[in-house]
Amino acid sequence: MRRLATKLGVAPMAAYRHVSGKEDLWALMFDRVSAALTVPDDVTDWREVLRSFALQTRELMLQHPWLGQTPLPVIQLTPARMAVAERQLAALSGKKIDVDAMVAAHRAVGAFVHGTTQTEIALRDYRERHGWKSGDETRQALAPQMKYLMDSGRYPIYKEYALSATRKDDPAWEFEFGLDCVLDGIARRLDI
């Protein structure tokens, strides 16, 4: 709250006229950015709805990395966050799925999105802290350690990846591939 007050150029106690504390501030911030997440009403296929929200959430988190660093983001109950959840659950309803399974599927997609995007942001921040501008620069800097590990012979599959993968520096592709795997799993498990 002090940092916020300082940035706003007001006394620290002035911020408390608008929010009662840090948790209220987080809630307002979450609500504000979550309002940007929308899927047109004419999109009704459950998979398209969940996929669209997942892709938008990743982009939002990349723009606002604090979204993945806030305390207890799962329980930030705000109107905009509830509207996003309701829209996703509505896309799953009517599929002869019990409500527990609907919510579990919705949360599985959310957990994938947040976990994968937090990892992407952490790697981006790590590179920035070290001044590495690309995947090639990162690999070059880490080459001695990687060579030592690969030469041990204990990681043959990872070595194959390191030598032959073509999408190492394509986090969007990796995200979408993983997301489709999660959605495929939901479709198969729930027979939808």
ChimeraX attribute file (.defattr): number of C-alpha atoms within 10 A of each C-alpha:
attribute: neighborCount
match mode: 1-to-1
recipient: residues
	/A:1	15
	/A:2	13
	/A:3	9
	/A:4	13
	/A:5	15
	/A:6	12
	/A:7	9
	/A:8	12
	/A:9	10
	/A:10	12
	/A:11	12
	/A:12	14
	/A:13	11
	/A:14	14
	/A:15	18
	/A:16	15
	/A:17	8
	/A:18	10
	/A:19	15
	/A:20	10
	/A:21	12
	/A:22	11
	/A:23	14
	/A:24	14
	/A:25	17
	/A:26	19
	/A:27	18
	/A:28	18
	/A:29	15
	/A:30	21
	/A:31	18
	/A:32	14
	/A:33	16
	/A:34	21
	/A:35	14
	/A:36	13
	/A:37	17
	/A:38	15
	/A:39	17
	/A:40	8
	/A:41	8
	/A:42	6
	/A:43	12
	/A:44	15
	/A:45	11
	/A:46	20
	/A:47	18
	/A:48	15
	/A:49	21
	/A:50	25
	/A:51	19
	/A:52	17
	/A:53	21
	/A:54	21
	/A:55	16
	/A:56	18
	/A:57	21
	/A:58	20
	/A:59	14
	/A:60	17
	/A:61	20
	/A:62	17
	/A:63	11
	/A:64	13
	/A:65	17
	/A:66	15
	/A:67	20
	/A:68	17
	/A:69	11
	/A:70	13
	/A:71	12
	/A:72	10
	/A:73	13
	/A:74	11
	/A:75	9
	/A:76	19
	/A:77	13
	/A:78	16
	/A:79	16
	/A:80	19
	/A:81	20
	/A:82	14
	/A:83	15
	/A:84	19
	/A:85	18
	/A:86	12
	/A:87	19
	/A:88	25
	/A:89	19
	/A:90	15
	/A:91	19
	/A:92	25
	/A:93	14
	/A:94	9
	/A:95	13
	/A:96	11
	/A:97	14
	/A:98	12
	/A:99	12
	/A:100	9
	/A:101	14
	/A:102	21
	/A:103	15
	/A:104	12
	/A:105	23
	/A:106	18
	/A:107	14
	/A:108	15
	/A:109	20
	/A:110	19
	/A:111	13
	/A:112	16
	/A:113	23
	/A:114	18
	/A:115	13
	/A:116	18
	/A:117	23
	/A:118	20
	/A:119	12
	/A:120	18
	/A:121	19
	/A:122	13
	/A:123	13
	/A:124	16
	/A:125	14
	/A:126	13
	/A:127	16
	/A:128	12
	/A:129	9
	/A:130	10
	/A:131	11
	/A:132	17
	/A:133	11
	/A:134	13
	/A:135	14
	/A:136	12
	/A:137	13
	/A:138	16
	/A:139	14
	/A:140	12
	/A:141	13
	/A:142	11
	/A:143	12
	/A:144	11
	/A:145	11
	/A:146	15
	/A:147	11
	/A:148	10
	/A:149	13
	/A:150	17
	/A:151	12
	/A:152	10
	/A:153	10
	/A:154	10
	/A:155	11
	/A:156	12
	/A:157	11
	/A:158	12
	/A:159	17
	/A:160	11
	/A:161	12
	/A:162	14
	/A:163	9
	/A:164	10
	/A:165	11
	/A:166	9
	/A:167	11
	/A:168	13
	/A:169	12
	/A:170	10
	/A:171	13
	/A:172	15
	/A:173	12
	/A:174	14
	/A:175	19
	/A:176	15
	/A:177	12
	/A:178	15
	/A:179	21
	/A:180	15
	/A:181	12
	/A:182	16
	/A:183	21
	/A:184	14
	/A:185	13
	/A:186	20
	/A:187	14
	/A:188	10
	/A:189	11
	/A:190	15
	/A:191	10
	/A:192	13
